[in-house]
């Protein structure tokens, strides 16, 4: 599911005329995030809920 959102976001960045280097950097960082989340025991929605709770 995260992959789909990342792909859509990167497609938007291309349409918004981000530089190729910016898109490349975003791609790398998003892949790092996806790999990190794969190593966690919590589902993504729980990570998001914990983050939202921390911001309150």
C-alpha distances in whole Angstrom, upper triangle without the diagonal:
4,5,5,7,9,10,11,13,15,16,17,19,20,22,23,25,24,26,24,25,23,20,21,21,18,16,17,17,13,13,15,13,10,13,15,12,12,16,16,16,15,11,10,11,15,15,14,17,19,19,20,23,24,24,26
4,5,5,6,9,10,11,12,14,15,16,18,20,21,23,21,23,22,22,20,17,18,17,14,13,14,13,9,10,12,10,7,11,12,10,11,14,14,16,14,11,9,11,14,13,12,16,17,17,18,21,22,22,25
4,6,5,6,9,10,10,12,14,15,17,18,20,21,20,21,19,20,18,15,15,16,13,11,13,13,9,9,12,11,8,11,13,12,12,15,16,18,17,14,12,15,18,16,16,19,21,20,22,25,25,25,28
4,5,5,6,9,10,11,12,14,15,17,18,20,19,21,20,21,19,16,17,18,15,13,15,15,12,12,15,14,11,15,17,15,15,19,19,21,19,16,14,15,19,18,17,20,22,21,22,25,26,26,29
4,5,5,6,9,10,11,12,14,15,16,19,17,20,19,20,17,15,16,16,13,12,15,14,10,12,15,13,11,15,16,14,16,19,19,21,19,16,13,14,17,16,15,18,20,19,19,23,24,23,25
4,5,5,6,9,10,10,12,14,15,17,15,17,16,16,14,11,12,13,9,8,11,10,7,9,12,10,9,13,15,14,15,18,19,21,19,17,14,16,19,17,16,19,21,19,20,24,24,23,26
4,5,5,6,9,10,11,12,14,16,14,16,15,16,15,11,12,14,11,9,12,13,10,11,14,14,12,15,17,17,17,21,22,24,23,20,17,19,22,21,19,23,25,23,24,27,28,27,30
4,5,5,6,9,10,11,12,14,14,16,16,18,15,12,14,16,12,12,15,15,12,14,17,16,15,18,20,19,20,23,24,26,24,21,18,19,22,21,19,23,25,23,23,27,27,26,29
4,5,5,6,9,10,10,13,11,14,14,15,13,10,13,13,10,10,13,13,10,13,15,14,14,17,19,18,20,23,23,25,23,21,17,19,22,20,18,21,23,21,21,25,25,24,27
4,5,5,6,9,10,11,9,11,11,12,10,7,9,11,8,7,11,12,10,12,15,14,14,17,19,19,20,23,24,27,25,23,20,21,24,22,21,24,26,23,24,28,28,27,30
4,5,5,6,9,10,10,12,12,14,12,9,12,14,11,11,15,15,13,15,18,18,17,20,22,22,23,26,27,29,28,25,22,23,27,25,23,27,28,26,27,30,31,29,32
4,5,5,6,9,9,12,13,15,13,10,14,15,12,13,16,16,14,17,20,19,19,22,24,23,25,28,28,30,29,26,22,23,27,25,23,26,28,25,25,29,29,27,30
4,5,5,6,5,9,10,11,9,7,11,12,9,11,14,14,13,16,18,18,18,21,23,23,25,27,28,31,29,27,23,24,27,25,23,26,28,25,26,29,29,27,30
4,5,5,6,8,8,11,10,7,11,13,11,12,15,16,15,17,20,20,20,23,25,25,27,29,30,33,32,29,26,27,30,28,26,30,31,29,29,33,33,31,34
4,5,8,10,11,14,13,11,14,16,15,15,19,19,18,20,23,23,23,26,28,27,29,32,33,35,33,31,27,28,31,30,27,31,32,30,30,34,34,32,34
4,6,9,11,14,12,11,14,16,14,15,19,19,18,21,23,23,23,26,28,27,29,32,33,35,33,31,27,28,31,29,27,30,31,28,28,32,32,30,32
4,6,9,11,10,10,13,15,14,15,18,19,19,21,23,23,24,27,28,29,31,33,34,37,35,33,29,31,33,31,29,32,34,31,31,35,34,32,35
4,7,8,6,7,10,11,10,12,15,15,16,18,20,20,22,24,25,26,28,30,31,34,33,31,27,29,31,29,27,30,31,28,29,32,32,30,33
4,5,5,6,9,10,11,12,14,16,16,18,20,21,22,24,26,27,29,31,32,35,34,33,29,31,33,31,29,33,33,30,31,35,34,32,35
4,5,5,6,9,10,10,12,14,15,16,18,20,21,23,24,26,27,29,31,34,33,32,28,31,33,30,29,33,33,31,32,35,34,33,36
4,5,5,6,9,10,11,12,14,15,17,18,20,21,23,24,26,28,29,33,32,31,28,30,32,29,28,32,32,29,31,34,33,31,35
4,5,5,6,9,10,11,12,14,15,16,18,20,21,22,24,26,27,31,30,28,25,27,29,26,25,29,29,26,27,31,29,28,31
4,5,5,6,9,10,10,12,14,15,16,18,20,21,22,25,26,29,28,27,23,26,28,25,24,28,28,26,27,30,29,28,32
4,5,5,6,9,10,11,12,14,15,17,18,20,21,23,25,28,28,27,24,26,28,25,25,29,29,26,28,32,30,30,33
4,5,5,6,9,10,11,12,14,15,17,18,20,22,23,27,26,25,22,25,27,23,23,27,27,24,26,29,27,27,30
4,5,5,6,8,10,10,12,14,15,16,18,20,21,25,24,22,19,22,24,21,20,24,24,21,23,26,25,24,28
4,6,5,6,9,10,10,12,14,15,17,19,20,24,23,22,19,21,24,21,20,24,25,22,24,28,27,26,30
4,6,5,6,9,10,11,12,14,15,17,19,22,22,22,19,22,24,21,21,25,24,22,25,28,26,26,30
4,5,5,6,9,10,10,12,14,16,17,20,20,19,17,19,21,18,18,21,21,19,21,24,23,22,26
4,5,5,6,9,10,11,12,15,16,19,18,17,14,17,18,16,16,19,20,18,20,23,22,22,25
4,5,5,6,9,10,11,13,15,18,18,17,15,18,19,17,17,21,21,20,22,25,24,25,28
4,5,5,6,9,10,11,13,16,17,16,14,18,19,16,17,20,20,18,21,24,22,23,27
4,5,5,6,9,10,11,14,14,13,11,14,15,12,13,17,16,15,17,20,19,20,23
4,5,5,6,9,10,13,13,12,10,13,15,12,14,17,17,16,19,21,21,22,25
4,5,5,7,9,12,13,13,12,16,16,14,16,19,19,18,21,23,23,24,27
4,5,5,7,10,11,12,11,14,14,12,14,17,16,15,19,20,19,21,24
4,5,5,8,8,8,7,11,11,9,11,14,14,14,17,18,18,20,23
4,6,8,9,9,9,13,13,12,14,17,17,17,20,21,21,23,26
4,7,9,10,11,15,14,12,15,18,17,17,21,22,21,23,26
4,5,8,9,12,11,9,13,14,13,14,17,18,18,20,23
4,7,9,12,10,10,13,14,13,15,18,18,19,21,23
4,6,8,6,6,10,11,10,12,15,15,16,19,20
4,5,5,7,9,10,11,13,15,16,17,19,21
4,5,5,6,9,10,11,12,14,15,17,19
4,5,5,6,9,10,10,12,14,15,17
4,5,5,6,9,10,10,12,14,16
4,5,5,6,9,10,11,13,15
4,5,5,6,9,10,11,13
4,5,5,6,9,10,11
4,5,5,6,9,10
4,5,5,6,9
4,5,5,7
4,5,5
4,6
4
